[in-house]
Amino acid sequence: MLPQLARLTRAVPAAGPDALAVAVYADARDRPVAAKESGFEGVACVDDAARVLDVMCDVWTRTQAPWAKRWAEGLSDFVMWMQEPDGRFLNFIVDWEGSKNRSGITSVPGENFWHARALVGLSHAWLTFGDERTEDAMRRGLEHAVAKPAPPDVRTLHLVTALRLVVAGDRAYLGPTVRSWADELVACRTGDVLLNSPYEREMPHLWAHIHEGVLAWTSTALEDPELLRVAVASAGRVIVPAVTSGFDRPGYSPYDVTSCIWSLDRLAEATSDPAWAALAADARSWFDGRNPAGLPVHDRRRGRVADGVDEDRISENSGAESNVVAAEVLVAETLAQAATLTDPLTSPPVDPGPLS
């Protein structure tokens, strides 16, 4: 996780003398690979940088390692550099010189994941380090999120930011916004099932589906047991079957699995029911072989997480998203890895290669 993210981190001097971004993908030999799913997108993006920033804030808080703070501040510089004057964010740079992708459908500003994840990362950075520039960037981006509609799966990330600010940032004025956004999520469902989008017609995909966890957290913050009831009912239909089956459908990625774990952890906190914690532990074991391939997805020797499981095959590739979402939920291992790193920014860990 952290070793692989260190290998993928690069300087972006155009964004500032200390600015850093993270290569989107890496092949079996850990060589960076550009994103091309929607035409050529770029080499690094706000989406991933903001998520690594979020993790680095936690690592620094728990370890006080100077390199963790430098890593977080470098990523924060990059994310803020990608913010447009109206508060929205571009997503991709097309090269390591820092040329911004202003036209790609996965890069243009709007009510999208990269804007929402930028807010999550910047809010955590501000709460952790107190930088006024970060607070200003976060405020301008949040004003846009409050003013514009967004699909439920994006709105969940807006809620994560707002809940953090209410709980830890003394921003009580966001309480009505939290209420409104929670009501949006509750309104978009079929029966008990919370949907990623009003256009969804089948069981929601698990990628970025954290609705149940967000509503469980919100139920505690607002002291509203009805939100918790909705979260529990949806989790029983969406999350529990996926976990108990060992994620047995083809094509699961780490983000599918970690989205379930994130929600299960918050359901456990909100209900104090050990059954949710037990399910979270079962879901975490996916990384160690409780999956259709029966093989580890987390290669601890190489310090990397594979990009997914497709039937009986583990992906050879290991990109930014796979490693950062694993670092978010495998917290004890993330901190243990951090303790072994001296200065990953100047001397990235060497990949020892696969076992012969």
Secondary structure, DSSP 8 states (H G I E B T S, - for coil): -HHHHHHHEEE-GGG-TT-EEEBSEE-TT--EE-B-TTS--BSEEHHHHHHHHHHHHHHHHHH--HHHHHHHHHHHHHHHHTB-TTS-B--EESSTT--B--S-TTTS-SSSHHHHHHHHHHHHHHHHH--HHHHHHHHHHHHHHHHS---HHHHHHHHHHHHHHHHHS--GGGHHHHHHHHHHHHHSEETTEE-SSTT--SS--STT--HHHHHHHHHHHHT-HHHHHHHHHHHHHHHHHHHHTTS-SS-B-HHHHHHHHHHHHHHHHHH--HHHHHHHHHHHGGGGT-STT-S-SEETTTTEE-S-EETTEE-S---HHHHHHHHHH-HHHHHHHHHH-S-TTTS---------
